[in-house]
Amino acid sequence: MFPALETHLKQTIPDPYEDFMYRHLQYYGYFKAQRGSLPNSATHQHVRKNNPQYLLNGSLGEKDDLIPDTLQKEKLLWPISLSSAVHRQIEAINRDSHMLSLPHLRSRQLLYDELDEVNPRLREPQELFSILSTKRPLQAPRWPIECEVIKENIHHIEWAPPQPEYFYQPKGNEKVPEIVGEKKGTVVYQLDSVPTEGSYFTSSRVGGKRGIIKELAVTLQGPEDNTLLFESRFESGNLQKAVRVDTYEYELTLRTDLYTNKHTQWFYFRVQNTRRDATYRFTIVNLLKPKSLYTVGMKPLLYSQLDANTRNIGWRREGNEIKYYKNNTDDGQQPFYCLTWTIQFPYDQDTCFFAHFYPYTYTDLQCYLLSVANNPIQSQFCKLQTLCRSLAGNTVYLLTITNPSQTPQEAAAKKAVVLSARVHPGESNGSWVMKGFLDFILSNSPDAQLLRDIFVFKVLPMLNPDGVIVGNYRCSLAGRDLNRHYKTILKESFPCIWYTRNMIKRLLEEREVLLYCDFHGHSRKNNIFLYGCNNNNRKYWLHERVFPLMLCKNAPDKFSFHSCNFKVQKCKEGTGRVVMWRMGILNSYTMESTFGGSTLGNKRDTHFTIEDLKSLGYHVCDTLLDFCDPDQTKFTQCLAELKELLRQEIHKKFHELGQDVDLEGSWSDISLSDIESSTSGSDSSLSDGLPVHLANIADELTQKKKMFKKKKKKSLQTRKQRNEQYQKKNLMQKLKLTEDTSAGFASTLQKQPTFFKNSENSSFLPMKNENPRLNEPRSSRPAYLISTKNKQKLTNLNRRDKDTPLDPSMATLILPKNKGRMQVLHLIYCIYLYASD
């Protein structure tokens, strides 16, 4: 195929390019082997090209370009992108294992083309380019090194139930199981060495903890053993311990967010070895929230692997005898709450999953983005970039969606819309709303094309990938709620939100940002609603409420405007919504989607499905078009309706206080914050502050900033100011030299009759002297005592008041011009003349 290359292989003369690369890499320290150990690129091209160990995952931002660890081949080559040919290639790894010992293969700075000839080159800055490649495998998630991760890959199908899934109706006789724990039960599953409060994240790797993965589930004694086998060491999984307290009854303990001792709400685990004809009871014993949607009919989610394989049925709501109650076990710590439910599995020997809500993992996101990158049409107006790396080194993706503009003026006129999700990793409903939005905005719908024509969309589909991967509910690997630290200065500790804020700040310098919305989930309220920020500018009074009201009209059976709140609380100052609002985005919102369902319209008392949440993403797009319609009829109608709703709310508040109020006057001057109630009430609302190891760093950075501000000189605005500063500087230097000269002559003066004495106001006053001329009026004094150039200047001093202090700028007029004692006497005498005037 390449005759020249074959001829080259037969030659003994080293190739000039190989020789150059050898010297180049050796100079920069990337290659330290002997020249003889450097293989010819053509000799080993087949090994590098066909061996999966040398496949590059740099397109996804992995720091290790060439991964010579044979244990990582399964982690690097993600099954969703493997073909049968690649599986055959894996078998060639052992045959070529001798290549792993070559030092140059361990370089992290070289890239190799997937061509017939290898052309090594230095790595490009990856943040400047798109990060998904259609020719290379997906980046496997990076885990903290303390976490054990099983090799199996969990995947669920999407499915919408054909019938509404109604809330559970409590009967009043639900059993409240007594918590017995390990003393009377048998531990059948327990995670080892889970990092909690007091420890902190140090490093990560693909696949988590090194070494052999332990089998945590119990070993079955035979086919008749009906013990359930639990597992949660997979992506987004969360289960700390399972205790068997009866034949079909289990107590479950959730794992807290890593590096914390709280935030137990999200659960997602697997059970195997099920029995169809038995009623099982599961009780989660360490939930932290005193209020929950489980008290008003919410059911857990169940997924049957056999149902998915045979009947194409996915996640569904299941459970009976559901009860949420306080744990009476008092160990002196914070109070816990329990969730108990019963269930009958559909099959024997089935593999089932339980979850708090429909899971959406980091790998699910990567598969979706890969499909967008592979789409030749969508990739033209959707650009994928790396915003930053998370603490664990996982990619935080940024999508820029807009149609190409015809002219630079048209591009500059576009307004921006910023959307984000999963800053709280356990709120997977935010990802499903985001997926619905992306499905629509990337479609060929005329409305979608119009939106892309008039807006630039900046989309951050997963702000906290680390928390999503490890199964946290609220925190990142810093052990803190990211949505309370948007004002942070710690870029290295909170990179995801630091870079998000910085990106939006730059965006605001380029164009107007019409809307910012962060997608969340809510565990205590049904329906979907928004939190916004009251506008203090009377020109835009109530304008921040127009978009939520329009959204309510477009999705009346899902969205509740009455649940919206626009009060800005002090404890929410660090949230994305408030920080972006203070940066100048008027329409800055947090969208809260319930974990439960709807209490409105046709969907009343039913659970939300995946399709319900995805449809809300479409409604966001539809509402954007209404909000920006050149015909402002809808906008004006909504404003009038908002004023009437506010008038009614004010009447209601005063009626509750037993007062009458006349709203015919300036009722719009009433503070909206006084009318609205707090959005707080969650035990997660308050920030925990920074961990000790981060607090010290933050203090140091703050002190450095203060010192820098003190040292920083103010810039001079005019040439006149610069000249004045220069003159004053020279004056101070000359005065210092004069003082040194005067000090040397002080001893001589002390031997003479007293020349000066200090008065009450510390002024110099003349004493009687033998020289009568010193007592004469200034006008009659000889001219030789005054500098010729300064006669007129000193004459003008006669007009000054005697209490006027000496002007430093005038000191230049009386500086001695010659050396010696007479010049010093001249200076002292001139000062005396001015002081005695």
KANOR-V210178 format. One record per residue. N is the residue number from 0. RES is the residue in one small letter. SS is DSSP state (H for helix, E for strand, - for the rest). D_CENTER is the distance of its C-alpha to the mean C-alpha in Angstrom with 2 decimals. Layout:
BEGIN
N/RES/SS/D_CENTER ; N/RES/SS/D_CENTER
END
This chain:
BEGIN
0/m/-/50.71 ; 1/f/-/50.28 ; 2/p/H/53.79 ; 3/a/H/52.73 ; 4/l/H/50.24 ; 5/e/H/52.95 ; 6/t/H/55.31 ; 7/h/H/52.79 ; 8/l/H/52.45 ; 9/k/H/56.18 ; 10/q/-/56.19 ; 11/t/-/55.99 ; 12/i/-/54.92 ; 13/p/-/51.17 ; 14/d/-/49.08 ; 15/p/H/48.18 ; 16/y/H/44.56 ; 17/e/H/44.27 ; 18/d/H/45.91 ; 19/f/H/43.59 ; 20/m/H/40.43 ; 21/y/H/41.93 ; 22/r/H/42.49 ; 23/h/H/39.16 ; 24/l/H/37.09 ; 25/q/H/39.34 ; 26/y/H/38.97 ; 27/y/-/35.19 ; 28/g/-/35.30 ; 29/y/-/33.97 ; 30/f/-/37.37 ; 31/k/-/39.68 ; 32/a/-/42.19 ; 33/q/-/45.79 ; 34/r/H/46.78 ; 35/g/H/48.69 ; 36/s/H/45.66 ; 37/l/-/43.86 ; 38/p/-/44.54 ; 39/n/-/45.65 ; 40/s/-/42.92 ; 41/a/-/45.38 ; 42/t/-/46.62 ; 43/h/-/43.29 ; 44/q/H/41.73 ; 45/h/H/42.60 ; 46/v/H/40.93 ; 47/r/H/37.64 ; 48/k/H/37.64 ; 49/n/H/38.65 ; 50/n/-/37.08 ; 51/p/H/33.72 ; 52/q/H/32.75 ; 53/y/H/32.46 ; 54/l/-/30.43 ; 55/l/-/27.49 ; 56/n/-/24.00 ; 57/g/H/22.71 ; 58/s/H/21.93 ; 59/l/H/18.95 ; 60/g/-/17.86 ; 61/e/-/19.63 ; 62/k/-/20.64 ; 63/d/-/24.11 ; 64/d/-/26.02 ; 65/l/-/29.16 ; 66/i/-/28.94 ; 67/p/-/32.40 ; 68/d/-/31.79 ; 69/t/H/33.92 ; 70/l/H/32.05 ; 71/q/H/28.90 ; 72/k/H/30.66 ; 73/e/H/29.87 ; 74/k/H/26.17 ; 75/l/H/25.92 ; 76/l/-/28.14 ; 77/w/-/26.42 ; 78/p/H/29.30 ; 79/i/H/28.22 ; 80/s/H/28.96 ; 81/l/-/32.04 ; 82/s/-/35.51 ; 83/s/H/38.80 ; 84/a/H/39.45 ; 85/v/H/36.34 ; 86/h/H/37.52 ; 87/r/H/40.82 ; 88/q/H/39.12 ; 89/i/H/37.55 ; 90/e/-/41.15 ; 91/a/-/41.75 ; 92/i/-/39.29 ; 93/n/H/41.91 ; 94/r/H/44.48 ; 95/d/H/42.32 ; 96/s/H/40.86 ; 97/h/H/42.94 ; 98/m/H/40.65 ; 99/l/H/37.82 ; 100/s/H/39.66 ; 101/l/-/39.65 ; 102/p/H/37.50 ; 103/h/H/36.46 ; 104/l/H/34.83 ; 105/r/H/32.19 ; 106/s/-/30.89 ; 107/r/-/27.18 ; 108/q/-/27.85 ; 109/l/E/30.33 ; 110/l/E/30.01 ; 111/y/-/32.97 ; 112/d/-/33.95 ; 113/e/-/34.98 ; 114/l/-/38.40 ; 115/d/-/41.90 ; 116/e/-/41.58 ; 117/v/-/38.82 ; 118/n/-/37.52 ; 119/p/-/35.11 ; 120/r/E/32.79 ; 121/l/E/29.95 ; 122/r/-/26.36 ; 123/e/-/24.78 ; 124/p/-/21.33 ; 125/q/H/19.41 ; 126/e/H/16.54 ; 127/l/H/19.36 ; 128/f/-/20.65 ; 129/s/-/20.07 ; 130/i/-/18.92 ; 131/l/-/21.08 ; 132/s/-/24.75 ; 133/t/-/27.44 ; 134/k/-/29.60 ; 135/r/-/27.41 ; 136/p/-/26.01 ; 137/l/-/22.52 ; 138/q/-/20.35 ; 139/a/-/20.83 ; 140/p/-/17.89 ; 141/r/E/17.45 ; 142/w/E/17.99 ; 143/p/E/18.33 ; 144/i/-/21.92 ; 145/e/-/23.00 ; 146/c/-/22.54 ; 147/e/E/25.56 ; 148/v/-/25.12 ; 149/i/-/28.09 ; 150/k/-/29.17 ; 151/e/-/29.62 ; 152/n/-/27.41 ; 153/i/-/26.75 ; 154/h/-/26.94 ; 155/h/-/27.74 ; 156/i/-/29.39 ; 157/e/-/28.42 ; 158/w/-/31.19 ; 159/a/-/32.04 ; 160/p/-/34.77 ; 161/p/-/37.88 ; 162/q/-/38.51 ; 163/p/-/36.39 ; 164/e/-/35.07 ; 165/y/E/36.20 ; 166/f/-/34.91 ; 167/y/-/36.82 ; 168/q/-/39.57 ; 169/p/-/40.19 ; 170/k/-/43.87 ; 171/g/-/43.96 ; 172/n/-/45.42 ; 173/e/-/42.31 ; 174/k/-/42.71 ; 175/v/-/40.71 ; 176/p/-/40.78 ; 177/e/-/41.36 ; 178/i/-/38.82 ; 179/v/-/40.86 ; 180/g/-/38.38 ; 181/e/-/39.45 ; 182/k/-/42.74 ; 183/k/-/44.36 ; 184/g/-/42.16 ; 185/t/E/41.35 ; 186/v/E/37.95 ; 187/v/E/37.46 ; 188/y/E/33.86 ; 189/q/E/31.66 ; 190/l/-/28.68 ; 191/d/-/29.32 ; 192/s/-/27.32 ; 193/v/-/24.10 ; 194/p/-/21.93 ; 195/t/-/21.66 ; 196/e/-/21.20 ; 197/g/-/22.57 ; 198/s/-/21.34 ; 199/y/-/18.06 ; 200/f/-/16.53 ; 201/t/-/18.62 ; 202/s/-/18.71 ; 203/s/E/18.54 ; 204/r/E/20.82 ; 205/v/E/21.65 ; 206/g/-/23.57 ; 207/g/E/22.51 ; 208/k/-/25.44 ; 209/r/-/28.37 ; 210/g/-/31.83 ; 211/i/-/33.57 ; 212/i/-/31.79 ; 213/k/-/33.76 ; 214/e/-/35.24 ; 215/l/-/34.10 ; 216/a/-/35.99 ; 217/v/-/39.65 ; 218/t/-/42.39 ; 219/l/-/44.51 ; 220/q/-/48.20 ; 221/g/-/49.51 ; 222/p/-/49.37 ; 223/e/-/50.28 ; 224/d/-/47.36 ; 225/n/-/45.08 ; 226/t/-/42.24 ; 227/l/-/38.83 ; 228/l/E/36.63 ; 229/f/E/32.97 ; 230/e/E/29.97 ; 231/s/-/26.16 ; 232/r/-/25.17 ; 233/f/-/23.63 ; 234/e/-/20.28 ; 235/s/-/18.68 ; 236/g/-/21.93 ; 237/n/E/22.41 ; 238/l/-/25.84 ; 239/q/-/26.94 ; 240/k/E/30.67 ; 241/a/E/33.48 ; 242/v/E/36.86 ; 243/r/E/39.92 ; 244/v/E/41.97 ; 245/d/E/44.43 ; 246/t/-/45.46 ; 247/y/-/42.94 ; 248/e/E/40.72 ; 249/y/E/37.50 ; 250/e/E/35.23 ; 251/l/E/31.59 ; 252/t/E/29.02 ; 253/l/-/25.31 ; 254/r/-/23.05 ; 255/t/-/20.65 ; 256/d/-/16.97 ; 257/l/-/17.19 ; 258/y/-/17.77 ; 259/t/-/18.44 ; 260/n/-/21.63 ; 261/k/-/20.54 ; 262/h/-/18.62 ; 263/t/-/21.32 ; 264/q/-/21.30 ; 265/w/-/20.32 ; 266/f/-/23.21 ; 267/y/E/24.09 ; 268/f/E/27.08 ; 269/r/E/30.21 ; 270/v/E/33.87 ; 271/q/E/36.92 ; 272/n/-/40.68 ; 273/t/-/40.90 ; 274/r/-/44.18 ; 275/r/-/44.91 ; 276/d/-/47.58 ; 277/a/-/45.78 ; 278/t/-/43.70 ; 279/y/E/40.73 ; 280/r/E/38.95 ; 281/f/E/35.41 ; 282/t/E/34.14 ; 283/i/E/30.63 ; 284/v/E/31.39 ; 285/n/E/28.24 ; 286/l/E/26.14 ; 287/l/-/24.86 ; 288/k/-/24.77 ; 289/p/-/28.19 ; 290/k/-/27.85 ; 291/s/-/27.12 ; 292/l/H/27.95 ; 293/y/H/30.21 ; 294/t/H/32.63 ; 295/v/H/33.16 ; 296/g/-/33.74 ; 297/m/-/30.57 ; 298/k/-/31.44 ; 299/p/E/29.62 ; 300/l/E/29.16 ; 301/l/E/31.52 ; 302/y/E/31.64 ; 303/s/E/34.93 ; 304/q/H/35.05 ; 305/l/H/38.73 ; 306/d/H/38.18 ; 307/a/H/35.53 ; 308/n/H/37.90 ; 309/t/H/41.10 ; 310/r/H/40.32 ; 311/n/-/36.92 ; 312/i/-/35.57 ; 313/g/-/31.93 ; 314/w/-/30.05 ; 315/r/E/32.15 ; 316/r/E/32.39 ; 317/e/E/34.91 ; 318/g/-/36.22 ; 319/n/E/39.00 ; 320/e/E/39.79 ; 321/i/E/36.17 ; 322/k/E/35.83 ; 323/y/E/33.00 ; 324/y/E/34.44 ; 325/k/E/34.03 ; 326/n/-/34.68 ; 327/n/-/37.82 ; 328/t/-/37.29 ; 329/d/-/36.98 ; 330/d/-/35.83 ; 331/g/-/34.96 ; 332/q/-/31.20 ; 333/q/-/28.99 ; 334/p/-/30.59 ; 335/f/-/29.74 ; 336/y/E/30.35 ; 337/c/E/31.80 ; 338/l/E/31.64 ; 339/t/E/34.76 ; 340/w/E/36.01 ; 341/t/E/38.78 ; 342/i/E/38.85 ; 343/q/-/41.31 ; 344/f/-/40.13 ; 345/p/-/41.60 ; 346/y/-/42.93 ; 347/d/-/44.32 ; 348/q/-/42.55 ; 349/d/-/39.42 ; 350/t/-/35.81 ; 351/c/E/33.67 ; 352/f/E/30.08 ; 353/f/E/28.89 ; 354/a/E/25.50 ; 355/h/-/24.03 ; 356/f/-/22.90 ; 357/y/-/23.01 ; 358/p/-/20.83 ; 359/y/-/18.60 ; 360/t/-/17.49 ; 361/y/H/15.54 ; 362/t/H/19.03 ; 363/d/H/19.86 ; 364/l/H/17.11 ; 365/q/H/18.38 ; 366/c/H/21.91 ; 367/y/H/21.21 ; 368/l/H/19.65 ; 369/l/H/22.58 ; 370/s/H/24.98 ; 371/v/H/23.59 ; 372/a/H/23.98 ; 373/n/H/27.47 ; 374/n/-/28.49 ; 375/p/-/30.49 ; 376/i/-/30.18 ; 377/q/H/26.53 ; 378/s/H/25.46 ; 379/q/H/27.31 ; 380/f/H/25.00 ; 381/c/E/21.73 ; 382/k/E/20.20 ; 383/l/E/17.67 ; 384/q/E/15.62 ; 385/t/E/13.15 ; 386/l/E/10.05 ; 387/c/E/9.46 ; 388/r/E/10.22 ; 389/s/-/8.61 ; 390/l/-/10.56 ; 391/a/-/13.32 ; 392/g/-/13.55 ; 393/n/-/12.70 ; 394/t/E/11.98 ; 395/v/E/9.00 ; 396/y/E/11.45 ; 397/l/E/11.99 ; 398/l/E/15.26 ; 399/t/E/17.45 ; 400/i/E/20.30 ; 401/t/-/23.38 ; 402/n/-/27.08 ; 403/p/-/28.59 ; 404/s/-/30.19 ; 405/q/-/33.84 ; 406/t/-/33.64 ; 407/p/H/31.21 ; 408/q/H/32.03 ; 409/e/H/31.06 ; 410/a/H/27.68 ; 411/a/H/27.00 ; 412/a/H/28.10 ; 413/k/-/25.47 ; 414/k/E/22.94 ; 415/a/E/19.31 ; 416/v/E/17.49 ; 417/v/E/13.72 ; 418/l/E/12.85 ; 419/s/E/9.90 ; 420/a/E/10.30 ; 421/r/-/9.80 ; 422/v/-/6.87 ; 423/h/-/10.15 ; 424/p/-/11.74 ; 425/g/-/15.24 ; 426/e/-/15.23 ; 427/s/-/16.50 ; 428/n/H/18.30 ; 429/g/H/15.28 ; 430/s/H/15.63 ; 431/w/H/19.33 ; 432/v/H/19.03 ; 433/m/H/16.79 ; 434/k/H/19.45 ; 435/g/H/22.15 ; 436/f/H/20.67 ; 437/l/H/20.41 ; 438/d/H/23.89 ; 439/f/H/25.35 ; 440/i/H/23.77 ; 441/l/-/24.70 ; 442/s/-/28.18 ; 443/n/-/31.39 ; 444/s/-/31.88 ; 445/p/H/33.30 ; 446/d/H/30.78 ; 447/a/H/27.90 ; 448/q/H/29.64 ; 449/l/H/30.12 ; 450/l/H/26.45 ; 451/r/H/25.63 ; 452/d/H/28.42 ; 453/i/H/27.24 ; 454/f/E/23.41 ; 455/v/E/20.68 ; 456/f/E/17.98 ; 457/k/E/14.44 ; 458/v/E/13.03 ; 459/l/E/9.79 ; 460/p/-/11.58 ; 461/m/-/9.40 ; 462/l/-/5.60 ; 463/n/-/6.75 ; 464/p/H/9.94 ; 465/d/H/11.08 ; 466/g/H/11.48 ; 467/v/H/13.18 ; 468/i/H/15.42 ; 469/v/H/16.69 ; 470/g/-/17.25 ; 471/n/-/15.19 ; 472/y/-/15.39 ; 473/r/-/12.60 ; 474/c/E/10.90 ; 475/s/-/9.15 ; 476/l/-/11.70 ; 477/a/-/11.29 ; 478/g/-/13.21 ; 479/r/-/11.28 ; 480/d/E/9.83 ; 481/l/H/6.13 ; 482/n/H/7.73 ; 483/r/H/10.03 ; 484/h/-/8.27 ; 485/y/-/7.17 ; 486/k/-/10.33 ; 487/t/-/9.78 ; 488/i/-/11.83 ; 489/l/-/10.97 ; 490/k/-/9.51 ; 491/e/-/10.95 ; 492/s/-/9.84 ; 493/f/-/6.10 ; 494/p/H/5.89 ; 495/c/H/3.06 ; 496/i/H/2.07 ; 497/w/H/5.64 ; 498/y/H/6.75 ; 499/t/H/5.91 ; 500/r/H/7.83 ; 501/n/H/10.22 ; 502/m/H/10.94 ; 503/i/H/11.83 ; 504/k/H/13.80 ; 505/r/H/15.76 ; 506/l/H/16.31 ; 507/l/H/17.84 ; 508/e/H/20.16 ; 509/e/H/21.40 ; 510/r/-/21.94 ; 511/e/-/21.67 ; 512/v/E/18.71 ; 513/l/E/20.68 ; 514/l/E/18.15 ; 515/y/E/14.54 ; 516/c/E/14.08 ; 517/d/E/11.47 ; 518/f/E/13.43 ; 519/h/E/13.99 ; 520/g/E/17.00 ; 521/h/E/19.56 ; 522/s/-/21.90 ; 523/r/-/24.54 ; 524/k/-/25.41 ; 525/n/-/26.81 ; 526/n/-/26.32 ; 527/i/E/23.41 ; 528/f/E/22.56 ; 529/l/E/20.25 ; 530/y/E/19.06 ; 531/g/-/19.40 ; 532/c/-/20.38 ; 533/n/-/24.06 ; 534/n/-/25.11 ; 535/n/-/27.37 ; 536/n/-/28.99 ; 537/r/H/32.28 ; 538/k/H/32.41 ; 539/y/H/29.57 ; 540/w/-/30.52 ; 541/l/-/29.26 ; 542/h/H/27.74 ; 543/e/H/24.29 ; 544/r/H/26.16 ; 545/v/H/27.79 ; 546/f/H/25.10 ; 547/p/H/24.78 ; 548/l/H/28.59 ; 549/m/H/28.98 ; 550/l/H/26.64 ; 551/c/H/28.76 ; 552/k/H/31.87 ; 553/n/H/30.63 ; 554/a/-/29.63 ; 555/p/-/31.99 ; 556/d/-/32.18 ; 557/k/-/28.44 ; 558/f/E/26.91 ; 559/s/-/28.05 ; 560/f/H/27.97 ; 561/h/H/29.57 ; 562/s/H/26.58 ; 563/c/-/24.32 ; 564/n/E/23.58 ; 565/f/-/22.79 ; 566/k/-/23.09 ; 567/v/-/20.55 ; 568/q/-/20.68 ; 569/k/H/20.05 ; 570/c/H/18.06 ; 571/k/H/15.57 ; 572/e/-/15.12 ; 573/g/-/11.59 ; 574/t/-/10.49 ; 575/g/H/9.03 ; 576/r/H/12.66 ; 577/v/H/14.35 ; 578/v/H/12.39 ; 579/m/H/12.88 ; 580/w/H/16.39 ; 581/r/H/17.20 ; 582/m/-/16.21 ; 583/g/-/18.95 ; 584/i/-/17.94 ; 585/l/-/20.75 ; 586/n/E/19.84 ; 587/s/E/16.38 ; 588/y/E/16.13 ; 589/t/E/14.73 ; 590/m/E/16.86 ; 591/e/E/18.14 ; 592/s/E/20.08 ; 593/t/E/22.43 ; 594/f/-/22.93 ; 595/g/-/26.60 ; 596/g/E/28.34 ; 597/s/E/30.18 ; 598/t/-/32.83 ; 599/l/-/33.68 ; 600/g/H/36.34 ; 601/n/H/37.35 ; 602/k/H/34.50 ; 603/r/E/35.42 ; 604/d/-/35.04 ; 605/t/E/33.53 ; 606/h/E/30.35 ; 607/f/-/27.78 ; 608/t/-/27.90 ; 609/i/H/25.56 ; 610/e/H/27.57 ; 611/d/H/27.19 ; 612/l/H/23.41 ; 613/k/H/23.62 ; 614/s/H/26.21 ; 615/l/H/23.87 ; 616/g/H/21.80 ; 617/y/H/25.15 ; 618/h/H/25.88 ; 619/v/H/22.76 ; 620/c/H/24.24 ; 621/d/H/27.68 ; 622/t/H/26.67 ; 623/l/H/25.10 ; 624/l/H/28.53 ; 625/d/H/30.31 ; 626/f/H/28.10 ; 627/c/-/28.84 ; 628/d/-/32.41 ; 629/p/-/34.79 ; 630/d/-/37.13 ; 631/q/-/35.72 ; 632/t/H/37.93 ; 633/k/H/35.24 ; 634/f/H/33.06 ; 635/t/H/36.11 ; 636/q/H/37.12 ; 637/c/H/33.76 ; 638/l/H/33.90 ; 639/a/H/37.42 ; 640/e/H/36.45 ; 641/l/H/33.57 ; 642/k/H/36.07 ; 643/e/H/38.47 ; 644/l/H/35.92 ; 645/l/H/34.97 ; 646/r/H/38.69 ; 647/q/H/39.24 ; 648/e/H/36.39 ; 649/i/H/37.87 ; 650/h/H/41.30 ; 651/k/H/39.98 ; 652/k/H/38.38 ; 653/f/H/41.58 ; 654/h/H/43.72 ; 655/e/H/41.92 ; 656/l/-/42.71 ; 657/g/-/46.31 ; 658/q/-/46.32 ; 659/d/-/47.43 ; 660/v/-/45.67 ; 661/d/-/46.81 ; 662/l/-/44.03 ; 663/e/-/46.31 ; 664/g/-/45.40 ; 665/s/-/42.10 ; 666/w/H/40.21 ; 667/s/H/37.09 ; 668/d/H/36.74 ; 669/i/-/35.82 ; 670/s/-/32.28 ; 671/l/H/30.12 ; 672/s/H/28.09 ; 673/d/H/31.41 ; 674/i/H/32.10 ; 675/e/-/28.92 ; 676/s/-/28.15 ; 677/s/-/25.01 ; 678/t/-/22.08 ; 679/s/-/21.79 ; 680/g/-/23.78 ; 681/s/-/21.25 ; 682/d/-/21.15 ; 683/s/-/17.37 ; 684/s/-/17.21 ; 685/l/-/17.60 ; 686/s/-/15.18 ; 687/d/-/16.62 ; 688/g/-/15.81 ; 689/l/-/14.96 ; 690/p/-/16.89 ; 691/v/H/19.99 ; 692/h/H/19.14 ; 693/l/H/15.94 ; 694/a/H/17.82 ; 695/n/H/20.45 ; 696/i/H/18.22 ; 697/a/H/16.74 ; 698/d/H/20.39 ; 699/e/H/21.54 ; 700/l/H/19.10 ; 701/t/H/20.14 ; 702/q/H/23.75 ; 703/k/H/23.50 ; 704/k/H/22.18 ; 705/k/H/25.09 ; 706/m/H/27.57 ; 707/f/H/26.48 ; 708/k/H/27.01 ; 709/k/H/30.40 ; 710/k/H/31.54 ; 711/k/-/30.51 ; 712/k/-/33.66 ; 713/k/-/33.86 ; 714/s/-/34.78 ; 715/l/-/38.33 ; 716/q/-/38.85 ; 717/t/-/42.48 ; 718/r/H/45.09 ; 719/k/H/47.13 ; 720/q/H/44.44 ; 721/r/H/44.13 ; 722/n/H/47.94 ; 723/e/H/48.19 ; 724/q/H/45.68 ; 725/y/H/47.68 ; 726/q/H/50.95 ; 727/k/H/49.73 ; 728/k/H/48.50 ; 729/n/H/51.92 ; 730/l/H/53.68 ; 731/m/H/51.96 ; 732/q/H/52.92 ; 733/k/H/56.53 ; 734/l/H/56.78 ; 735/k/H/55.62 ; 736/l/H/58.34 ; 737/t/H/60.88 ; 738/e/H/60.08 ; 739/d/H/60.62 ; 740/t/H/63.98 ; 741/s/H/65.00 ; 742/a/H/64.30 ; 743/g/H/66.71 ; 744/f/H/69.41 ; 745/a/H/68.94 ; 746/s/H/71.56 ; 747/t/H/74.19 ; 748/l/H/73.58 ; 749/q/H/73.98 ; 750/k/H/77.51 ; 751/q/-/78.52 ; 752/p/-/79.30 ; 753/t/-/76.29 ; 754/f/-/74.68 ; 755/f/E/71.82 ; 756/k/E/70.91 ; 757/n/E/67.82 ; 758/s/-/68.21 ; 759/e/-/66.31 ; 760/n/-/63.72 ; 761/s/-/63.51 ; 762/s/-/65.25 ; 763/f/E/67.75 ; 764/l/E/71.31 ; 765/p/E/74.47 ; 766/m/-/77.19 ; 767/k/-/80.87 ; 768/n/-/81.62 ; 769/e/-/84.70 ; 770/n/-/83.62 ; 771/p/H/84.62 ; 772/r/H/82.54 ; 773/l/H/79.35 ; 774/n/H/80.53 ; 775/e/-/81.30 ; 776/p/-/79.27 ; 777/r/H/76.51 ; 778/s/H/78.41 ; 779/s/H/81.45 ; 780/r/-/79.69 ; 781/p/-/80.39 ; 782/a/H/78.06 ; 783/y/H/77.75 ; 784/l/H/75.47 ; 785/i/-/72.92 ; 786/s/-/71.09 ; 787/t/H/72.55 ; 788/k/H/69.23 ; 789/n/H/68.19 ; 790/k/H/71.36 ; 791/q/H/70.02 ; 792/k/H/66.68 ; 793/l/H/68.37 ; 794/t/H/70.77 ; 795/n/H/67.87 ; 796/l/H/66.78 ; 797/n/-/69.98 ; 798/r/-/68.47 ; 799/r/-/65.52 ; 800/d/-/65.63 ; 801/k/-/66.46 ; 802/d/-/63.35 ; 803/t/-/61.03 ; 804/p/-/59.05 ; 805/l/-/59.25 ; 806/d/-/56.93 ; 807/p/H/55.24 ; 808/s/H/55.64 ; 809/m/H/59.42 ; 810/a/H/59.56 ; 811/t/H/59.64 ; 812/l/H/62.99 ; 813/i/H/64.66 ; 814/l/-/63.42 ; 815/p/-/66.31 ; 816/k/-/67.11 ; 817/n/-/69.42 ; 818/k/-/69.42 ; 819/g/-/71.57 ; 820/r/H/72.60 ; 821/m/H/73.72 ; 822/q/H/70.29 ; 823/v/H/68.78 ; 824/l/H/71.54 ; 825/h/H/70.91 ; 826/l/H/67.25 ; 827/i/H/68.11 ; 828/y/H/70.86 ; 829/c/H/68.67 ; 830/i/H/66.11 ; 831/y/H/69.02 ; 832/l/H/70.30 ; 833/y/H/66.99 ; 834/a/H/66.51 ; 835/s/-/70.06 ; 836/d/-/69.97
END
